[in-house]
Amino acid sequence: MYTAYPYYYRNNFAPIWATSTAEALGLIQSAVQGERNDELFYDALIQMSPENDQTSIITGIRNDERGHNQMFRQIYKDLTGQEVTGVNSEAEETVSSYLGGLQKAFQGELAAVEKYRKIWFGLPYGIYKDTVWGIILDEQKHADKYNNLIMYNLPR
């Protein structure tokens, strides 16, 4: 059923997901650092992985994160004419246990989807928006894979 809203509300409503281009660019800068942090974190998980199959899954996710980093850098450069600077290449967090690391990675992938969704809303239609949509789908796929690894590694 369609709900009729007053004229003022329909024409002056700003949805909660509205993101300005300037805000999207700031989020892209932080996404570059976030993707680098994920890469380093997943390197540590790879070292702790108990099986080759699990190592292969996490390695694929880590490699996707490297690609996302480059895509975000290129989008930022194309839209601003400037390089993203100030990215720290030191591990931000340590992995204390494999299962705990998997759970942290799972939560991180879900948080990335939320951040990248905001970026998506702030970009102009076209290749940049399409690229970020692809990254969002990858992050959702990563969350699914981490969820599967968590379930596989739970104590029985």
N, C-alpha and C positions, 0 to 999 in steps of 0.2 A: 504494500500500500504506500502511496506517495504522500509525504507530509509536506504541506505548504507552509513555508516560512515567510515571515514578513519581508517586504521588499528590501528594507535596510539590511537585514541579516544576510539575505542571499547575496547582496552586492558588496558587502563590506567584510565578509567573513574571510579571515586568513587561516587556512588550515594549520594545524600544529606541526605538520611536516614541511611547511614552507621554509626554504633555505635560500638565503641570498647567494649570489655568485661569490662575493667576498668571503662569506662564511664557508662556502664549499672549498674555496682555495686554502683557507686556514686548516680545514679538516684534511685536505689532501696533504699538506705539509706534515701533519701529525700522522697520517696514514703511512707515509714513507718511513718514518721512524718506527711505527708499529709493525710494519712488514719486516723491517730489519730485525727488530727485537724478536719477532716470531721465528725468523730464520735461525737466529742464534739459539733460541730456546729449543727448537726442534732438532738442532744439531746435538744438543745434550740428550734429548730423548732418544735419538738414534743410537747414541753410545750405550744407553741403558736397555735397549730393546732386546728381549730374550729370544726372538726368533727372526729368521731371515724374512719371512712373509711380513711381519710387523715392521721390520726395518725398511722394507721396500715401500710400504704404504706411507710411512712417515717421511721417507726420502722424497717421494712424489709430492707430498703436501709441501715440504720445505722448498722444493724446486718451483712449485706454483707461487709461493710467497716471493721468491726472488723475481719472478716474472711480474707479479703485481707491483712490486717496488718500482721496477723499470717503467711500467705502464703509468703509474701515478706520477713519476718524475716527468715523463714525456707530456702528459696532460698539463701538468703545472707549467712546464716550460712553454708549451704551445699557447696557453692562455695568458701567461704573464710576461713571457720573453726572458724569464730569469730561471736559474737553476735552483733546486731545493738545496739549501745549505744547512750545516749544523747537525747532521745526522751522526749520532753516536754509534760506534761499532763495537762497544763493549757489552757483554751480556748484562741485561738488566736484572734478571732473576736466575736463581739456581733451581735445579731440579733435585728435590730431596728423595723422592721415590718415583718409580716408573708409573704406577697407577695414579698417584697424585699429580704427576706431570701430565698424564693423559686427560685427567679431569680439568686441569687448568687450561690446557690447550683447547678442549671442548668449549669451555666458557669463553675463552678468548675469541674463538671463531664466531660464536654467536654475537659477542659484543661488536666484532668487526662488521657483521651484517648490518647492525643498527647504525653504526657510524657511516658506513658506505651508502646506506639508504639515504641519509641526510645529504651526502655529497651528490648522489644521483639527482635529488630534487633540485639542487642548486646549479646544475649544469644545463647548457643550452642543448636543444635536441640535435642529435647527430652522432658522430663517431665517438665523442667523449662520453656521452650518456650511455651509448651501446657498450663501450668498453667497461665502464663501471658496472653495468648490469651483468656482464660476463664475470667480473670479479666477484660480485655478490653471489652469483650462482656457484662459483668455485668455493667461496667461504662456506656456503650451506652444505656443499658436498663434503668439505673437510670436516665440518661438525658431525655429519653422518658417519664418516669414517672413524673419527675419534670416539664417537658413541659406541660404535661396533667394537673398537679395540678395548674400551672400558669394560663392556659386557663380557668380552672374551677373557679379560684378565681379572675379573672379580673372583675372590676366593670361593671355592665350591664347597 
